Amino acid sequence: MEKKQFQAESKRLLEMMINSIYTQKEIFLRELISNASDAIDKIYYKALTDDKLVFDKDSYYIKVIPDKDSRTLTILDTGIGMTKEELETNLGIIAKSGSLAFKKENELKDGHDIIGQFGVGFYSAFMVADVVTVISKALGSDSAYKWESAGADGYTIEPCDKETVGTEIVLKIKANTEDESYDEFLDVYRLKGIIKKYSDFIRYPIKMDVTSKRLKEGSDNEFEDYTEEQRINSMVPIWRKNKSELTDEDYEKFYAEKHYGFDKPLKHIHISADGAVVYQAILFIPENIPFDYYTKEYEKGLELYSNGVLIMNKCSDLLPDYFSFVKGMVDSESLSLNISREMLQHDRQLKLIAKNIESKIKSQLLSLLKDEREKYEQFYKSFGRQLKFGVYSDYGSHKEVLQDLILFYSSKEKKLVTLEEYVSRMPEDQKYIYYASGPSNERIEKLPQTELVADKGYEILYFTDDIDEFAVKMLMKYKDKEFKSVSSGDLGIEAEDNKDNDDADKNDHKELFDYMKGQLEGKVASVKASKRLKSHPVCLSTEGDVTIEMEKILNAMPNNPNVKAEKVLEININHEVFQSLKTAYEQDKEKLNLYTALLYNQALLIEGLPIQDPVEFTNDICKIMV
C-alpha cells in the first residue's frame, strides 16, 4: 500500500484548516453532513437524465454513529459515492471541489442546489480527529476503496469491501487535553444539538440510534434501556412552505423552537424573493423587550442559512440598528461566502437583501400602525425609543424612513399620536409643531411655559424620553412645519397688536430687569417681561439650540460635557408678585435681592434643575415668613 503526499500547497492549507480557518470545532459535523447531502443530490440529478435510474427519496439518508468504546464517529450516506480517481482528486487535492465541478457540468435549475463550493469542508474533520478514514463505493462501480489520512503527512488509498453505494467517513476522535474535551463529539445528545443547530433543514433524513428508557413489560416501576433509530432533522424548513399552508400557530411554534424570545411574536413577515437576489426569510416583531435590549451585551442580527445550512447565528449586516429588535432568519443561495462558510464577503447581494428586508419591516410596521393601533402602541412601548434613536443617529440620514413610525403623547388627544395626525389637525394660523419636555406627562401638564400655546388652542406634544428633543432636532421639520419648544424664546404666536405695549413694557421695566440680571450674573442671559405666562409668576425660557431638558440629559452623561442652555428668567408683569418687585426696587434693594433669588430658584425647581444652595434657599423662605 503506497503512501501518497498532499501537494505542498494542499499541505499548508490543511495546516491552516486545522488551526485557523474555522472558529468552532463543532462546525466539522455541519461540513460533513453538507457533503453527504451533496452526494445524495448528485444521484437525484443523474436520475433526471437517466431513465434507468429511479430516485426514491425514501431510500436516501445520512446516518451519524458515535461509538464511545472505539472512540470513533461515523458519518455515512447513501449518496453517489466516489471512485478511486475521485478520492484521489477530491481528497488528495485540498480545495478541489467535486460538488462545484458537478454543479458546473450539470445546469441545476429545479430548486435544488449543491451546497459545497470550496472543497475544504471535509478537512475540518482533522480539528477533532487524529485519523480520518473514507470508505466509498461509487454508483455503477463494482469496486470500493478506502482513503485514510492522519493529517498533513499524507494519505493512502487501497481497495476494500463495501456492499452498498455511498460513503462512510470514520473519525478517530482525539484524546482529551487540559484545554479541550473531545468527548462531547461522542455524546449522542451533544451531536443531536449540533445537527439541530446547523443541519436541521438538510433535505434528507439525518438518523441516529438513540437510547431511551421504558417500563419493563409486566412491571410498574422497573425500567429498561432500549435503542431506536430516530430522525434528528426537521428536513423541510417552514420558510420553503407556501404561506397558505401555514397558520399563526405554525409561526409561533417556529419562533419558540428557534428560541427567538420567551414571548409570542406580535407579527411575522414571510418573504419569498425571486428577483435580482433570491432568498427566503421569516422575520418576527417581538411582543416584549428583551431584558438586555438597551445594553452593550445585546447582539442584533438574523440567522443566516445557505441552502438550508446555518452559516451565521447573528448576521448583523442584515438589520439596521433602528430595527435591531427584529428576530428571524434568511436563507439564500445567492450569497458569497468565505472559505469557512462562517462569514460573508460583504457584497452586492447582501446589501440588496438588507435593503429589501428594511423595506418589508417598515411596511409591516406601517400596516400595524394603520390597522391594529393597539398592537402597534404595545410594540412602541417596547421599541419606540429605538426608532427615535434611529432618527437621531448617523446625522439624521434615516429620518425619512422612520418619521412616520414615531409617536408622542398629545395634550389634546390624551394619547399617543403620529406627526401626520398632529399636522393634519393644525389650524391654518399655526406656524409650528409645538412640544414640551419633561420627566413625565403629569409634570409637563403643569409647566407654566405651556400656558400661552394652550390658550391659543394649539396641540402640544409631550417629550418624556431623553432622546426625544435630540431626534426632532435632526428632523427639523415635518411636512414643512418646524418644531418649536414651548420654552423657546420666540413662540411665533405673540399678538402683533400688543407689540407697542411690549416695547413700552421693556422700556418701563428695563432698569428693574437689568438690576435683577446683575444679581443673577452668570446664571441667566437676561431677565424680561413674559409674553407666555398667564397665571404663573415666573418661568425659565431658553435662547439658542440647547434647551433646559437637553442640558440636563447631556450633563447626566458619564463624561459630563458641562453644556449649559442659555436661560432667560421671564417675569409675569400681570401677576401680583411683580408689584412687590417694583416696590422693592424703589424702596428696599436688599428685599429685591431676596425676591430675585427666590424667583430664580423657583424657576429652577419648576424645571427640575438642582438649586445651587438649598440651605440658602430655605433661609430665604424663612426671611419672607418673618
Phi, psi and omega in degrees: 000119184274134175267129182251151180261144169294151173300154185305317180296320180294324180297316179295320180295322179296320178296320176296318182303313184292326191256336190216337188291318181261138182273337181229134183295328183298344181300334184305323183290322175302316184292316182290323177292322177297319177296320179296319177297318177300320181298323178287321177303323182296324174294319179302314182293324178294325180295336180292333184245355181242107183296336181283343184258118180256125181263105176257104189304329182294343182272355187247135183199172175236140180230138179247124187232103174273143177225101184294325183295313180270357180057045178237152173233122182249135173240112182243153177222162177254034183278201192286341179074176180226142173282174177301317181296321180291323174299317180297314185285311187284328182254339180276340178242107183290140182078013170264107187266111174295326179294318181294319178297317178299319181297320181289324182286332183242120180285106187264110187227017188251018178102338172277157172209142178288137186280312188293139179234325193254341181073024180244343185302323181304322187283351173297341178302331182288350174292333185239352186237140173283321181228136176241125180243132178240120177247121187218143174231122186278151175301129179085004181251148177267350186250152174236155183223153179243124175254133182217141180209146175254016177121215190294346182290340179134195185208165175233152173229131179211156177296153177206176178262131173204122186284320188256155176289140178139189185226139171242129175248119183248121181256126172272100190293139182297157174284153178295151175237179178297326185265335187231138172250112180270354179300332183301333182274009172242001182268125185303314185287327175292318179296319177301318180297319179294317179298315180297324183290311189258328193236023185298334186248018167302138191282355178247153181298136171250116189251152173214151171274119184243131179267129178231178178245148175213160177295136175295143180301129179083004181243148178263343186219003178259134181247155176225153177279144171215151183246135177222151178277126180241146169276128186269323188267158179283333178075296184261109181290146182300328184286346177265002176272157176292141180301327182295338180279343191256147177247170176303325180295324178297316180292320179296322178296316178299317179303317180288318181297324181275001178057040177288336178182165178271351179269187170260146178291142178286321180209154173236155177232120180250117185244132170232096185262132181220084183208235179300328175222138183258126176198159171239149179209148168233120183243148180232137169261114185291160178276318185242157181280133175298148186299332184254018191300315182264040176235166178293338183286339182293132181243117180278168173136160178251149172295137181241125178245149170237113184056040176084359180256127182294126180254317181221138176287322183223098176267098186290336183290347181276349182231133170288157183303323185287347173247027185291349179284345184289136177248163175141200186214160176227137176234125180212145174259004185265359187276148174267111182261155174281180191297330181273353183058023176258344182223159181262150165270126190286098187235185185298320182300316181298318180294322178296317179297314181299318180295319180294319179296317177303315180296319180294321179294314180300315180300318180294320179293320177296320178295319178296318179298319183283316191259335182224068188303319182298318178294321181296318180294328174296314176300316186294328177300324180276318193236004179300323179302321180293322178297320180290324173299322179297322176297318185283324188291163178051040176056034175076018185290345181253009187297328179294327180289324194253343190299332180274359181258348185269149183233151173221153178288138184254135178295330182271313186280340182058036178199175179287137179226158175273164175296325178298316180295321179297309184297324182295338181263356185295133172297158183299327184276357181277124185270328192235162168268112185269142177219157176227141183248145178182176184287339181202161178300322182295319179292319180296321181305329185264359183296131178300328185296341183279350190301308185295316180297318180294320180296331177285351181084015182273146178284143178238133174271135182262123179256111181244351176269144181296340182273346191303307183295323180295323179295314182287337173296325176285323177296318181065307181222156167225119184050049177067010176255122180283154175273142181220126176286142177294346177267003181294147180300325181236109182275346178075016181229008178293139185294134179296324184288349177265003186299317180296318178298322179298315180297321178296318179299319180300315182291318182297322188252010186301316183295318179298312183292324177296322179296315180297320178299321179297323178291335181254030184309127179084352182259327179226152178283328179195166171239133183210166175288134183275139173262350187258337185278138179245304184249339182273148183280330190207154171199168173255138169238177182227154172242146182092187188277335184271120177268172181295320178296321178295321177301315181298316183293313182297321183279353174272353181287155183302324182263034182348103181280358179055044177282137180237135172284149177276099190272147175234128177272115181258133181247134177277104185285353176264001180269149183297337178298327183296324179298322178295324178296315181296317180298315180296322180298323183279330192240333189208090183296328180296320178292323178297320177299320179295315180297318181299314180297318180296314181296320179297314180293326175297317180297322177296316180298319178301323181276354182077022179267150181287144174275134186297320182225088182300326180295315178299320180298314180294324177294323178297320178297318179298321178299318178298318181295322180289000000 
